[in-house]
Amino acid sequence: MSATRSLWLATATAALFAFPLTAQENTSDTASDPAATPAETGTTTDTPVETEGETAGNAAEDGAAQTPASDVTADTVVATVNGTDITVGHMVVLGERLPEQYQSLPDEVLYDGILEQLIQQTALGAQAGDPTERTELVLENERRALVAQQVIEEAARTAVTEEAVQAAYEEAFADAEPQTEWNASHILVESEEEAQAIIEELDGGADFATLAEERSTGPSGPSGGELGWFGPGMMVAPFEEAVQALETGEISDPVETQFGWHVLKLNETRQKDAPPLEEVRGEIEQQVQQAAVEALIAEATANVDVTEGDTQIDPAVIRDSSLFE
């Protein structure tokens, strides 16, 4: 194994060890060090491990035969630790829960790191004896959350049909009236007197874009005051109301907003129709999924028998870790 790959593997393995399957705090400085090796974290073990051939990376380097990808299943055993099998499925689900920054690691580095992590966890778990009460509760919560998430994901997946998407789209847009949009420019100054003086210059034939570049204090000044297209609700109320009252090419009286005083020019208007389905499909599908999940949760919770205890509990107890001491 090359020195470079060894360094990658040590870093990846340490990072994996710092990301257990259940949410736990890493209180030691070494555990949070992404450059720490397994030896530095105290996780090395002499536990006998039987591997099904070399790991993917070593097999590639040593020329060992690899199992064809078409023959690999989630139940394919990659290693056995004291009689406990570690499968491809174990590796996949652990890899899915890694932080995003580790997902871009080379496959062989990720494979070796995940396998080493699972070997360490299995070896340590064999030494643990019976789980503590806290650990049992964490496991119960993890299982509850994972099973619930599975139900939610299935409901969201099956909810997205072409019929459901089309119906949601029609509900949202079928009766929508064409929406007016405006293209305008403005010159922003600090006082009404400055705004009035600019209007007088414009009445005398001055170029609006040139005055905006020279006098406007707004960020659009360098571009001649151009604001581009905007629809209802995208500008503050006094600004939008003044624009709506203008004819194309007309200059406004001074308009005050919280930003200062504006001189407005309406460049153009247009009517924007409802967007085509393909343009908003992603948004519509999310709405369909959200509605399905909300309906599922409402139905599930409505049909269960919930009995709360009679004891009055101080909400502050939620932070009391000493209950497990």
N, C-alpha and C positions, 0 to 999 in steps of 0.2 A: 504494500500500500504506500503511495507517495506521501511525502511530508505534507504537501498542500492538502491532499484529501484527508489525511489524519487530523489536520487542524480543523477543517470543515466539520468532520465527524464529531470531534470533541466538542466543538461549539454547539452543534445541533443537538447532540445528546444531552448536554447540560441544559440547553433551552427546553428540551422536551421534558426533562426531569422537573423543571420548574413549572410545568404546565400539567398538573395531575388531572385525572378524569373528573374528580369531584373538586368543587371550589374549596381550596384550603389556603391559608396564609403561609407565605414563605418569610419567616421572621429572621433567618440568619442572613448575614451579608453575603456569604458564599453562595447560598441558594439563588440569590437574585443576580449573581454575576454571570452574564451570558457567555463569558470566556472561560468559566470554571469547567474543569474536566470532571468526569465521574469520580476519579480518585479524590479530587479536592472536595467534592460534595459528600464524600464518605459513603458512596453507594456501590462500590465495587464488592463483588461477592465471589466466593469459590464454589457456589452452587453448581453442580453438574448440569450442563446444558447439551442436549442432543439437537443439532440443527439438521434440517432436511437439505443437505448440501450446503454450499457456501451462501452468504448473502448475495443479493443481486450484484452489488458492486464488486465483491471479491470474485464472484463467478466470472464476471466479465474480464477481470484482470488475470485470473489464473487459467482461463480457458475452460472452466468446468462447465458441464452440460447444464442448461437451464430448462425448467419445465416450460413447455410451450404455453403462451398466454391463453390459448383457447382451452387448455386443460385445467387452468387455475380457477377455483371457485372460492367463495367466502370460507368454506370449510377446509381448504387446503392447509395442512399443517406446515409451518415454517420452522418451528423449534418446539422442543419439549423440555420443560424445566421440572426436574424431580417428578416426572409423570404427568405434569400439567401441560396440555397442548396450548401453543400460541398459534393462531391461524391468520390467514390473510385478512379475514374479516375483522379480527381484532386490530390489525394494523391500519386498515382503511378507516375505521370509525375513529381511531385515535388521531390519524392524520387530518381528518375532517375538522377536528376541534382545535387544531393548532392555531396560534395567532397568524394573522395574514402575512407578516413579514417572513415566516418560515415556509410559506407555500411555494415560494419561488426557488427554494433550494433544488439542486439537481436531484433527480429521482434516486440515484444510487446513494447519495448522502442522506436523503430523507428516509429511505428504506432502512439503511443501517442504523440510523439514529432512533427511529421508531422501534425497531426490533430490540435494540439495546435497552431502550426505556421499558418495554414490556417485560424483558427478561429481569431487569432490576426490580420492577414492581412485583412480579411473581415471586422472586426470591425473598424480597422483604415481606410480602404478605404471608409467606409460609412461616415467618418468624414471629408474626404478630399475635398469635393466639386468638382469643375471642375478641371481636371488635368492641370498642368502647360504646357506651350509650350514645355519645355524640356522633360517632362514626355511623352507627346504625340509623340514627335519625337523618344524617346527611344522605345516606344511601336510599332511604325511603323517599326523601324529597326529590332526589335525582331521578329515581324510577318514576315517581308520580309526574314530574315535569316532562320527562322524555316520552312517556306514554301519552300524556295529554297533547304534547307537541305533534306526535305521530297522528293523532286523530284530527288535529287542526290542519296539518299539512295535507292529509287525504281529502278533507272537506274542501279546502281551497283548490286543490288540484282538479277534483271532479266537478267543481262548480263552473269552471271556465269551459263552456261549450259555445259553439257559434250562435246558437239560438239565444243563450243568456246574454252574450256580448251584444248581439244585435238589439235585443229588447232594452238593455241598459242604455245603449247609444240612443235609441229612439226616444226613450224617456227623458234623456238629458238634452237632446238637441232637435228632435223632430218638430217641436212647436216653437223653437227659438226664433225670435225676430232677428233680421239682419241688424248688426250692430254698427253704429257710426264710429269711425276712427278719424283722428285728426293728425295732420302733419303741420307742425308749427315751429316757429323760431322765436327767441326772446332775447332781450337785452336786460340784464339785471344790474341795478344800481342801488345806492344806499338811501337816496331821498326822493321824494315826489318831485322836487324842483329839478333834479337831474333828469328824471324820467320825462318831465314835460319839455325840458330843453332838447332832449333827443328827438321827441316827437316833432318839434318845430323844425329841426334839421331835416328830418325825414320828409316833412311836408315841403321843404325847400328843395327836395331832389336828392338828398344824401342817400347813399347805398346802405341798406339795412345790414348786410353781412359785414361790410367794412366797419360800421359803427360798433357792431357787436364785438368784432375782433379788437377794436381800440378801447372800448369803454366798459364792456360787460365784465362784472366780477364773478360771474358764474362759470362753471367748468365747461359749458358749451361755447363760451366766447371765442376760443381759438378756431372753432369750426363754423364761425359765422352765426352762432346762436342757434344752430339747427338742433331740434330735439327729436327728430324722426317721428314715427307713427306711435300713437298712444290711444287707448280706449278709455271708456268711462271708469272712473275710480283710480286711474293711474297717476293723476296729478292732484294737488291740494285743491280744495273746493273753489276758492276765489279764482284761481288760475283756470280751472276747467270751465267754470261758468263764463268767464270772459272770452275764452276761445269759442265756446258754443254760440256766443252772440255775434261773432265776426262772420263776414263774407270772405270768400277766398281772395287773398291779396290785400285785405284791409288791415290797418294798423289800429291797435287798441288805445284807449286812454290809459294813464298810469294805473296799474293794478298792484295792490299791496298784499303780500303774504308774509309768513314768518321769516322768509328768506330775504326780504327787502322789497324794492319796487321794480315792477316789470313793465317793459314795453313789448307787446305781443304782435306777432304777424302770423296770420293763418295762411299757410302755403297751399293746402289741399285737403279735401275730405274724401272718404270712401266708405262704402258699405261692405262690411265683412260678414259673409254668410257663415253658417255652421261649418266647422271643419269636417272633412271626410272621415269616415270611420278609421281608415288605416292610419291617419295622422294622430288619432287619440286612442288607438287600440290599447296600448300599454296602460294608459290611465283607466280606461273602461274596465279592462281585465282586473286591475287592482280593486276597483270599486265592487266588481262582482264577487271577488274573493273575500273582501272585507265584509260584505253583506252576508255571505254564506257563513263565515266564521262567527259573526255576531249572532245570527239566527241559531246556529248550532249551540253556542254557549248559553243563549237564553233558554232554549229548549231543554238542554241538559240540566241546567240549574233549577229549572222550574219543576222538573220531575224527580228531584231527589228529596229525601227526608233529612232535614238539617235540624239538629237539636243542640243548642248551645248550652254550656254549663251554667249553673246558677252562681258560681263564685265570681265575685267582682274582682277583676285583675287589673292592677296598675299597668297601663301601657308601657311604662318605663322598663318593665321586666324583659321586653324584647331585646334589650342591650345587656342583659345580665348573664355573662358567660360563666360566672361562678356557680351556676346551677349544675354544671357538669364536674365540679371539683370534688 
